[in-house]
Amino acid sequence: MIFGSGYVLLAFLQSEFVERLHWLTEKQLIDAVAVGQFTPGPVFTTATFIGYILGGWLGAIVATVGIFLPGFLLVAASGPLLPRIRRSPAISAALDGVVAGSLALMAVVTWQLGKAAIMDRMTIAIFVVSVVALLRFRVNSVWLIGAAAVGGWVLQAVR
């Protein structure tokens, strides 16, 4: 079970694969997240992409199985118990704390990846337009990512 969505895993990927093990650069992690956004289950697809970067097709398969199998096993084991667990005030409060901590993790990773990805006027402009499009006009993120990719490519080609 993942609290706070799969994006909580980005904190792990950042700290372990980029900072501690140096298996990926920040740019590779950002690219992996971007690739994942085009598919259902974006963070899980990110894991597959990272597996491919690190170990080719075998790495992609191992990463995919490794990202999905624990969740399936935990859901199968805890599913019947969850309603009873949630009725316990102490455990319910602990789960609420985990959710709050997950939100903090996502905020920190968003900040770190944002610092690495937003580096010049072009990326600042794409960021601002994207935020406005998402919050004001509720543009579907798939269209937004595609438009940002095309816009970045066009602006880079013009330079």
SULHURA-V331493 format. One record per helix or strand of 2 or more residues. SS is the DSSP state (a for helix, b for strand). FROM is the first residue (numbers start at 0). LEN is the number of residues. Records with the same first field share a line. If there is no record, write none. Layout:
# SULHURA-V331493
SS->FROM-LEN  FROM-LEN
This chain:
# SULHURA-V331493
a->5-15  25-11  41-46  88-29  120-15  140-18
